[in-house]
Amino acid sequence: MIRSWSNQQVDSGSVHCFGNGNFLIYAQGPNLSQVEGPPYSMPSFCSLAIGCKPAQAVMSESQREKGANIWTHRISGEVQAQFTDYMLPDKNLFFRDYSVSAPLTLTVHEGPETAKRVYRDFAFGGMRRDCLMIRMPMGTNFFTSIAVEQETWLILTVEGGAVTEEGHLLLENSGRLLLSAGLLPDAVSQMEEALGLKPAQAQGLVRHYWKDFLSGITDLGASLPADEVPEKLRERVSQACESVAVVIKCQQSSSGGEQAGHPYPLAYVRDMAGTMRGMLSLGMQEEARKILEFWYSRFCLFGNVHNAEGMGNFGGRLYFPNDEVEVPAYLIVSAFWYADKTGDWGLLDEIYPMLKWAFEIQLPQLGGGMTSFSGDETYIAGGTLPRVLMYDGSAESTLLFIEGGLRFLDWCRTNKKISAVELERYEKMVVDAKARYKENFCVDGLLYANNPARLNYIKKPAFARGFCEVHDTLQHQLVLGWLMYDEKSGYYCCPECYGKKHPDPVDRKKRHQLSSASLLPAFYESTIFAAGELERIASPYIELFAKNGFVPSNAEGNRSLGYDYGLFLYAMSMLKHSLRVPALAAMLEVLDETGAWVEYYDNKKPFNCRCRPWESAINIDAIRKLTESFQ
């Protein structure tokens, strides 16, 4: 796949990445849009963009080398150039080998809190180079006021060109751009090592690493039958397996946490749960285990796990209302999915304290056999479900509670983890929720995402930390902080909005149909529904797919969550439906030029976060299910 870029037209926005667990760089075509770390949970030092006047036409065609995360950019227009980009696997060093037909400037835009300075004739051991240094101060706030914990530095230098007085990089003839990041002593010593490496040596180290890693990746395209799936689709599946494996690997930190994509420098539980499934379908067992170990390390530090956790940043935590539902349920479901697929049941013994906490923390949230929505749940965050319905019963979080709870309690019984008295009490609560599930969420055989009746059983808390529902619902603004519940308006409000009279454009009694929620029982292979019931639940989305060629999250809208494609394919594969191959073709159609799926699609057009591990991994897992459906 070729990724095209031009300064003369609106860009597609697709993003590719380089990462070694500590140093992480995102790029849009030939421009480096974010330079982060170490560690991964850090703000960006800067961006680097091709500097040219608006009247100068510059185009680029970018492509990843098969078998390695090495990107080549062929630049044409006013200047002809070639860039070759790569990152060392074991050092926080990024290289751009280049050749240019005429001098070309890379403009360096530092972050708002960073300090940029040019150093002339700086000593890197026995070598001296002009360089640019960017300092990230300790205490710098980023992403909802998380703080940088150690002063960190980025060093940039160029061989064959020059560092300008303004702090930009001039490329001339042929040479190399080098980036080194870390604590100041580490950044300097790494740069010294980089200057001693010839381009062929550095590229050789990178190719060797990726060849070894990708040799263990499962090629699902090779498992699809030639008489059922056209060759072109099988080839695209094989390509997607490699590109998604690269996307996931680059964004997994050395701590085990997986970055959720370029705007989100934290490890989100929900995203990592889906990413783990894709990892296991691709044969990435070691990486999947690291996710569980990451969660357990955070649990050991804090006694809980929040919606999103810092990677290498111990104080970096993002929590929202209702972190006691869905988030802990995903921990349990993921742990048992991992053990089932790998046979590594010993890890569950190690992380048992976290699993017990994750089960028990959900119990007080039950109301009428239902748990509620997580405050940062994808439907709410993506605007497909109004935020004011967060305390309704959630079909998804309740399903996860039931399925994870049943597995957990059965395992506890077999391994004598809890007393008979506790076991009996816990099982009654899970069995009750399972027995009431269809009554709570199904109408005429269709599954609805929410149930307002939960509010008859619970009392909303007086305070919550999250996004103000007035700003979100009426002004479409996200104002984050501590909120107070205003009984008169029924909103959770920031101090500015509390006590005021507000219109209420949301029908709070409405039951919403969302494909993502409706297709989850098939995705989690739930024991609640029979095959015929699952097909009935999927029927509205089968009709929409047959009509439109895609499945919107909200049956009344046109926005699809990026993994809706995978959930639909998974359901069609589980049912061995005639639409399973067309569903695969539709999913591959929206795979972007970098080989990844994105956070949302509006009428099949990408929107918001690109280069997404969660959506890409779930869609790959659905292909794994498709291959099994033909066996």
Secondary structure by P-SEA (a helix, b strand, c coil): cbbbbbccccccccccccccccbbbbbccccccccccccccccccccccccccccbbbbbbbbccccccbbbbbbbccccbbbbbbbbccccbbbbbbcccccccbbbbbcccbbbbbbcccccccccccbbbbbbccccccccccccccccbbbbbbccccccccbbbbbccccbbbbbbccaaaaaaaaaaaaaccaaaaaaaaaaaaaaaaccccccccccccccccaaaaaaaaaaaaaaaaaaaaacccccccccccccccccaaaaaaaaaaaaaacaaaaaaaaaaaaaaaaaaccccccbbbcccccccccccccccaaaaaaaaaaaaaaaacccaaaaaaaaaaaaaaaaaacccccccbbbbcccccccccccccccccccccaaaaaaaaaaaaaaaaaaaaaccccaaaaaaaaaaaaaaaaacccccccccccccccccccccccccccccccccccccccccccccbbbbccccccccccccccbbbbbcccccbbbbbccccccccccccccccaaaaaaaaaaaaaaaaccccccccccccccccaaaaaaaaaaaaacccaaaaaaaaaaaaccccccccccccccccccccccaaaaaaaaaaaaaaaaaac
